[in-house]
Amino acid sequence: MVRAIAGSIIVVLLVGSSALALGDIFQGFSFETNLTGSIELPAGPGSGSLFQNVMLGNNQEAESVGTAASQGLQGMLMQSGNADGLCAGLTVDQTLFAISIDPTGQSGSAGQIQNISGSLGQIGQGQGVGVIGTQFLAKGLGPGSADASNSVFLNQGQEASNVLGAASEMSCLAVMQNSEVSGGPGSIGSVITGMQAGTAQVQTVGQLAQ
């Protein structure tokens, strides 16, 4: 008997996109994506595989008197695993998380956030994203092989302007994680890997001195 399990969760939070006082703009965006995959191949001939693919996309735009702001995030997460054995017990377990990071280091804020205080006021914006991946492969006695792959590509950018100036920033995060275990009769083995990556940016354009 072969058991293969795959699942994904996507959580999206739009903090807001609005004009407050005359010329003011505030908007934010946060997301979380979770992929988990598992293959269990008990002793005996058999094979199993799994594949997951998630695409992300979000864009926000706002304009007011003398001010404009836009921000967006696009990306893709992919996860695959395979197990093939004659008599070896094989296990594949893997997880992949992509989540917004608060660029200011304060809890409760969005992973992408923009705040413009009117046409002559301060421009502030920041963005952050992080990725965590884990993989576990195990092979019991007997011939067999197993492999796992996680890959992520995320791109995000921000632009904001008012009468005093403009600010723009862009970040890209591309990560790949691969593991493999194989062996002949009488061999056993296991592979454990973990990876973590992230990026964060913050920009401020000062307001006109009074």
C-alpha positions in Angstrom: 0.0 0.0 0.0 1.3 3.5 -0.9 0.0 6.6 0.9 0.6 10.0 -0.6 -0.7 13.2 1.0 -0.5 16.7 -0.3 -2.1 19.9 1.0 -1.9 23.7 0.7 -3.2 26.7 2.6 -3.3 30.3 1.4 -4.2 33.2 3.8 -4.5 36.7 2.4 -5.1 39.9 4.4 -5.8 43.2 2.8 -5.0 45.7 5.5 -6.5 48.5 3.5 -6.3 50.8 0.5 -7.8 54.2 1.2 -7.5 58.0 1.2 -7.6 59.4 4.7 -7.3 63.2 5.0 -6.8 65.3 1.9 -3.9 63.8 0.0 -3.2 61.1 2.6 -2.8 57.4 1.4 -2.5 54.3 3.5 -2.5 50.7 2.2 -1.1 47.3 3.2 -1.1 43.7 2.3 -0.1 40.5 4.1 -0.1 36.8 3.0 0.8 33.3 4.1 1.2 30.2 2.0 1.8 26.7 3.4 2.5 23.5 1.3 2.9 20.1 3.0 3.6 16.8 1.3 4.1 13.2 2.5 4.7 9.8 0.9 4.7 6.6 2.9 5.8 3.4 1.1 5.9 0.3 3.4 8.2 -2.6 2.7 7.3 -4.3 -0.6 7.2 -3.3 -4.3 5.6 0.1 -5.0 6.0 3.7 -5.9 4.4 7.0 -5.1 4.6 10.7 -6.1 3.2 14.1 -5.3 3.2 17.5 -7.0 1.8 20.9 -5.8 1.9 24.3 -7.5 0.6 27.6 -6.1 0.7 31.0 -7.8 0.3 34.3 -5.9 -0.6 37.7 -7.2 -1.7 40.9 -5.5 -1.6 44.6 -6.7 -2.8 47.8 -4.9 -3.0 51.3 -6.3 -4.2 54.5 -4.8 -4.3 58.2 -5.8 -5.3 61.4 -4.0 -4.6 65.1 -4.3 -0.9 65.4 -5.3 -0.1 61.8 -4.1 0.0 58.3 -5.7 1.1 54.9 -4.5 1.2 51.4 -5.9 2.5 48.0 -4.7 2.3 44.4 -5.7 3.6 40.9 -5.1 3.8 38.0 -7.6 5.2 34.6 -7.1 5.0 30.8 -7.4 5.7 27.9 -5.1 6.2 24.3 -6.2 6.7 21.1 -4.3 7.3 17.5 -5.6 8.3 14.2 -4.2 8.8 10.6 -5.4 9.5 7.2 -3.8 10.2 3.9 -5.6 11.2 0.7 -4.0 11.3 -3.1 -4.4 11.3 -4.1 -0.8 12.6 -1.1 1.1 10.3 1.0 3.3 10.5 4.6 2.1 9.3 7.9 3.7 9.1 11.4 2.2 8.0 14.3 4.4 8.4 18.0 3.4 7.0 21.4 4.2 7.3 24.8 2.5 6.2 28.1 4.0 6.1 31.6 2.4 5.0 34.4 4.6 5.0 38.2 4.8 7.6 39.8 7.1 6.9 43.1 8.8 9.7 45.3 7.6 9.5 47.5 10.7 10.0 44.7 13.1 6.6 45.4 14.8 3.9 42.8 15.1 0.5 43.3 13.6 1.7 45.2 10.5 1.5 44.2 6.9 4.2 42.6 4.9 3.8 45.4 2.3 2.7 48.8 3.7 2.6 52.4 2.3 1.8 55.6 4.2 1.8 59.1 2.5 1.0 62.0 4.7 -0.4 64.4 2.1 1.1 66.1 -0.9 3.8 67.9 1.2 4.2 65.3 3.9 6.4 62.3 4.6 6.4 59.2 2.4 7.0 55.9 4.2 6.9 52.4 2.7 8.3 49.0 3.5 8.1 45.4 2.4 9.3 42.0 3.5 8.9 38.3 2.7 10.4 35.1 4.1 10.6 31.4 3.1 11.1 28.3 5.3 11.5 24.7 3.9 12.1 21.3 5.5 12.7 17.9 4.0 13.0 14.4 5.5 13.8 11.3 3.5 14.3 7.8 5.0 15.0 4.4 3.4 14.8 1.0 5.1 16.7 -2.2 4.3 16.4 -3.2 0.6 16.8 -1.5 -2.8 14.9 1.8 -3.3 15.1 5.5 -3.8 13.3 8.7 -2.8 13.6 12.4 -3.7 12.0 15.7 -2.7 12.1 19.2 -4.2 10.9 22.6 -3.0 11.2 25.8 -5.1 10.0 29.4 -4.6 10.1 32.5 -6.7 8.7 35.7 -5.2 8.9 39.3 -6.5 7.5 42.4 -4.9 7.8 46.1 -5.6 6.5 49.5 -4.3 6.3 53.0 -5.8 5.1 56.2 -4.0 5.2 59.9 -4.8 3.9 63.3 -3.8 4.9 66.9 -4.5 8.1 66.6 -2.5 9.6 63.5 -4.2 9.2 59.8 -5.0 10.4 56.5 -3.6 10.6 53.0 -5.2 11.9 49.7 -4.2 11.9 46.1 -5.5 13.0 42.7 -4.1 13.2 39.2 -5.5 13.6 35.9 -3.6 14.4 32.7 -5.5 15.1 29.5 -3.5 15.4 25.8 -4.4 15.8 22.9 -2.1 16.5 19.3 -3.2 17.1 16.0 -1.4 17.7 12.4 -2.5 18.4 9.1 -0.9 19.0 5.7 -2.6 20.6 2.4 -2.0 20.8 -1.3 -2.7 20.1 -4.5 -0.7 21.3 -4.2 2.9 21.6 -0.4 2.9 19.7 2.1 5.0 19.8 5.9 4.9 18.1 9.1 5.8 18.4 12.8 4.7 17.3 15.8 6.7 17.5 19.3 5.2 16.3 22.8 6.2 16.5 26.2 4.6 15.4 29.7 5.5 15.6 32.9 3.5 14.1 36.4 3.7 14.4 40.0 2.6 13.1 43.3 4.0 13.2 46.9 2.8 12.1 50.3 4.3 12.1 53.7 2.8 11.3 57.2 4.1 11.1 60.6 2.3 11.0 63.4 4.8 8.4 66.1 4.9 8.8 69.8 4.1 10.2 71.7 7.1 7.9 74.1 8.7 
